Amino acid sequence: MLKGDRTNYKQLLTLILLAAVLIRLPIALLMGDQVTVLPGIHDQVSYDALARSLLAGRGYSFTENWYPFTSANTPTAHWSFVYPLYLAGMYSLIGYHPLAARLFQATVGGALMCFLVYLIGRRVVNEHTGLVGAALAAVYGYFIYYSVALMTETFFIVLVLFALYLSLELKEKPTLMRWMWLGLALGMAGLLRQTVLLFVPFLLLWLFWELKKGDVRWWAFALPIVVIILLIAPWTLRNYLVYHRFLLLNSNAGYALFASNHPNLGTDWRNEEVVVPVPEKLIGQNEAELDQALTRKGVEFILADPKRYLWLSLDKTLEYFKFWPASDSS
């Protein structure tokens, strides 16, 4: 690559990152210095409430009964433990100003997301691909919208992109620090959204396959797993002390499995009229018990009618790859 080309690429990348930030800032200002229910980002109300509860010394709890099954003034593990700490930290530094948290997240998260997309595109294909990818990430509507919502998505995506980039770098040149950074990225992503933990074994298997012919020690693959365990273990211990039962991280997996495969949905994942409450006979159990009970119920739904489950899963899959706005969307 010629020196002039490198200069032009750097200038284009700088403009893209600047545009990404400038696009997001007005949206943050529009959402303002309050936290309200908005389409698709209702969870920001919960994270804001948990942050204020932490600052008030009530821990991870709500002052009233909360969706989907948390009783008032009882410890919850349903939501990410880390993201309320971010909000609580921002509120403690500058007072209760959600707008400041939005602006910081939009600036740092928006720029890092585009930069990491650029790095991955450049590594996998070429410089042009990296720049196009970064530009698309800068202007993609949902990335903009969620970057200013007080929810886990933006930081989670940044960490997943960082883990993917580290994996590509490890494939080329495995080093001790890169293995540790990979564990840190995946572990922090798991603390934001625990579903990423299902992906970790597949990523490590891919790395093993790519590196099996090289001089890589077996413990290198164990290193990120150890880092992930060290990040999660304090919260697992917290859950055991609170619920006197094993709960790895968050108590939302059971409800997600139960609600997303409920017979009332039929085979239409988009049926928004279906309400899936927690069964009355399970109400009163703590969150760890509920998580296990709802997991069993979800598996029962699948085994009772596997044909319906497959059709419902196909409907979900089609929705999963739909990235454009729809006229019937709020």
TAWORA-V523732 format. One record per residue. N is the residue number from 1. PSI is psi in degrees with one decimal (none if undefined). BURIAL is # if it has 16 or more other C-alpha atoms within 10 Angstrom, else .. Layout:
{{N & PSI & BURIAL} {N & PSI & BURIAL}}
This chain:
{{1 & 133.6 & .} {2 & 153.3 & .} {3 & -39.9 & .} {4 & -38.0 & .} {5 & -43.0 & .} {6 & -41.8 & .} {7 & -43.5 & .} {8 & -41.1 & .} {9 & -43.1 & #} {10 & -39.2 & .} {11 & -42.7 & .} {12 & -43.6 & .} {13 & -42.4 & #} {14 & -42.4 & .} {15 & -39.6 & .} {16 & -45.7 & #} {17 & -39.9 & #} {18 & -42.8 & .} {19 & -40.4 & #} {20 & -43.0 & #} {21 & -46.4 & #} {22 & -30.7 & .} {23 & -37.2 & #} {24 & -31.8 & #} {25 & -44.9 & #} {26 & -32.7 & .} {27 & -39.1 & #} {28 & -43.8 & #} {29 & -35.9 & .} {30 & -41.3 & .} {31 & -31.8 & #} {32 & -165.6 & #} {33 & 29.8 & .} {34 & 163.0 & .} {35 & 112.7 & #} {36 & 170.1 & .} {37 & 121.1 & .} {38 & 155.7 & .} {39 & 126.7 & .} {40 & -8.3 & .} {41 & 37.6 & .} {42 & -29.7 & .} {43 & -19.4 & #} {44 & -26.2 & #} {45 & -40.4 & #} {46 & -44.2 & #} {47 & -37.7 & #} {48 & -43.5 & #} {49 & -40.3 & #} {50 & -39.1 & #} {51 & -43.6 & #} {52 & -32.5 & #} {53 & -39.9 & #} {54 & -43.5 & #} {55 & -28.6 & #} {56 & -2.3 & .} {57 & 15.5 & .} {58 & 0.6 & #} {59 & -158.5 & #} {60 & 85.8 & #} {61 & 166.3 & #} {62 & 153.8 & #} {63 & -3.4 & .} {64 & 165.9 & .} {65 & 135.9 & .} {66 & 146.6 & .} {67 & 141.5 & .} {68 & -14.4 & .} {69 & 13.6 & #} {70 & 123.9 & #} {71 & 155.8 & #} {72 & 138.9 & .} {73 & 31.8 & #} {74 & 146.4 & #} {75 & 138.7 & #} {76 & 148.6 & #} {77 & 14.5 & #} {78 & -31.5 & #} {79 & 161.8 & #} {80 & 135.4 & #} {81 & -30.6 & #} {82 & -42.8 & #} {83 & -40.5 & #} {84 & -29.0 & #} {85 & -37.6 & #} {86 & -49.0 & .} {87 & -43.2 & #} {88 & -38.1 & #} {89 & -42.9 & #} {90 & -44.7 & #} {91 & -35.9 & #} {92 & -29.3 & .} {93 & -41.1 & .} {94 & 10.0 & .} {95 & 176.4 & .} {96 & 89.8 & #} {97 & 86.5 & #} {98 & -28.8 & #} {99 & -38.3 & #} {100 & -41.4 & #} {101 & -37.9 & #} {102 & -46.6 & #} {103 & -43.3 & #} {104 & -45.4 & #} {105 & -42.3 & #} {106 & -40.6 & #} {107 & -56.9 & #} {108 & -49.7 & .} {109 & -44.3 & #} {110 & -43.9 & #} {111 & -43.7 & #} {112 & -39.2 & #} {113 & -49.0 & #} {114 & -40.1 & #} {115 & -41.3 & #} {116 & -35.9 & #} {117 & -41.5 & #} {118 & -47.8 & #} {119 & -41.3 & #} {120 & -45.6 & #} {121 & -40.4 & #} {122 & -40.8 & #} {123 & -42.3 & .} {124 & -39.5 & .} {125 & -84.9 & .} {126 & -179.0 & .} {127 & -41.0 & #} {128 & -44.0 & .} {129 & -42.5 & #} {130 & -42.5 & #} {131 & -41.9 & #} {132 & -43.7 & #} {133 & -44.5 & #} {134 & -40.2 & #} {135 & -41.0 & #} {136 & -42.0 & #} {137 & -31.7 & #} {138 & -34.7 & #} {139 & -3.0 & #} {140 & 123.9 & .} {141 & -44.8 & .} {142 & -36.1 & .} {143 & -39.3 & #} {144 & -47.9 & #} {145 & -48.1 & #} {146 & -19.7 & #} {147 & -22.5 & #} {148 & 0.0 & #} {149 & 140.2 & #} {150 & 71.1 & #} {151 & 175.1 & #} {152 & -17.9 & #} {153 & -49.8 & #} {154 & -51.1 & #} {155 & -34.8 & #} {156 & -47.2 & #} {157 & -40.5 & #} {158 & -45.1 & #} {159 & -37.8 & #} {160 & -43.4 & #} {161 & -40.6 & #} {162 & -40.9 & #} {163 & -39.8 & #} {164 & -41.9 & #} {165 & -43.2 & #} {166 & -37.3 & #} {167 & -40.7 & #} {168 & -38.9 & #} {169 & -38.5 & .} {170 & -36.3 & #} {171 & -35.2 & #} {172 & -42.2 & .} {173 & 93.0 & .} {174 & 127.1 & #} {175 & 159.4 & .} {176 & -43.7 & .} {177 & -38.0 & .} {178 & -38.7 & #} {179 & -41.5 & #} {180 & -42.9 & #} {181 & -35.9 & #} {182 & -45.2 & #} {183 & -40.1 & #} {184 & -43.9 & #} {185 & -46.3 & #} {186 & -38.6 & #} {187 & -44.2 & #} {188 & -37.4 & #} {189 & -39.8 & #} {190 & -34.1 & #} {191 & -22.0 & #} {192 & -46.5 & #} {193 & 108.3 & #} {194 & -13.7 & #} {195 & -23.8 & .} {196 & -20.6 & #} {197 & -25.8 & .} {198 & -24.7 & .} {199 & -24.5 & .} {200 & -48.5 & #} {201 & -37.3 & .} {202 & -38.4 & .} {203 & -43.1 & .} {204 & -35.5 & #} {205 & -39.1 & .} {206 & -43.7 & .} {207 & -40.2 & #} {208 & -42.7 & #} {209 & -41.2 & .} {210 & -30.1 & .} {211 & 2.5 & #} {212 & -25.7 & .} {213 & -10.0 & .} {214 & 177.5 & .} {215 & 73.3 & .} {216 & 125.5 & .} {217 & 151.0 & .} {218 & -33.1 & .} {219 & -18.0 & .} {220 & -38.3 & #} {221 & -25.9 & #} {222 & -23.1 & .} {223 & -50.1 & #} {224 & -31.7 & #} {225 & -41.4 & #} {226 & -42.9 & #} {227 & -43.3 & #} {228 & -44.7 & #} {229 & -43.3 & .} {230 & -32.5 & .} {231 & -35.1 & #} {232 & -32.0 & #} {233 & -42.9 & .} {234 & -34.5 & .} {235 & -32.9 & #} {236 & -42.4 & #} {237 & -43.0 & #} {238 & -44.8 & #} {239 & -39.6 & #} {240 & -40.2 & .} {241 & -31.8 & .} {242 & -44.6 & #} {243 & -7.8 & #} {244 & 36.7 & .} {245 & 149.7 & .} {246 & 128.5 & .} {247 & 109.9 & #} {248 & -50.1 & #} {249 & -90.8 & #} {250 & 156.6 & #} {251 & 27.6 & #} {252 & -11.2 & #} {253 & -42.9 & #} {254 & -45.0 & #} {255 & -38.3 & #} {256 & -44.4 & .} {257 & -42.1 & #} {258 & -51.2 & #} {259 & -34.8 & #} {260 & -6.1 & #} {261 & 16.3 & #} {262 & 139.5 & #} {263 & -27.6 & #} {264 & -22.5 & .} {265 & -22.0 & #} {266 & -124.0 & .} {267 & 15.8 & #} {268 & 100.0 & .} {269 & -24.7 & #} {270 & 6.4 & .} {271 & 94.3 & .} {272 & -9.6 & .} {273 & -14.4 & .} {274 & 125.9 & .} {275 & 130.9 & .} {276 & 86.5 & #} {277 & 162.3 & .} {278 & 133.2 & .} {279 & 137.4 & .} {280 & -35.3 & .} {281 & -15.1 & .} {282 & -13.1 & .} {283 & 134.1 & .} {284 & -19.5 & .} {285 & 154.1 & .} {286 & 171.9 & #} {287 & -33.4 & #} {288 & -41.7 & #} {289 & -41.7 & #} {290 & -40.7 & #} {291 & -43.9 & #} {292 & -41.3 & #} {293 & -42.4 & #} {294 & -30.9 & #} {295 & -44.6 & #} {296 & -42.5 & .} {297 & -42.0 & #} {298 & -43.3 & #} {299 & -38.2 & .} {300 & -41.8 & .} {301 & -42.6 & #} {302 & -46.4 & #} {303 & -29.9 & .} {304 & -31.1 & .} {305 & 73.7 & .} {306 & -29.7 & .} {307 & -46.1 & .} {308 & -40.1 & #} {309 & -42.2 & #} {310 & -41.8 & .} {311 & -39.6 & .} {312 & -40.1 & #} {313 & -37.7 & #} {314 & -41.2 & .} {315 & -40.8 & .} {316 & -41.4 & #} {317 & -42.6 & .} {318 & -39.3 & .} {319 & -34.2 & .} {320 & -35.0 & .} {321 & 7.9 & .} {322 & 109.7 & .} {323 & -1.8 & .} {324 & 152.3 & .} {325 & 146.3 & .} {326 & 151.3 & .} {327 & -26.1 & .} {328 & 5.9 & .} {329 & 143.3 & .} {330 & none & .}}
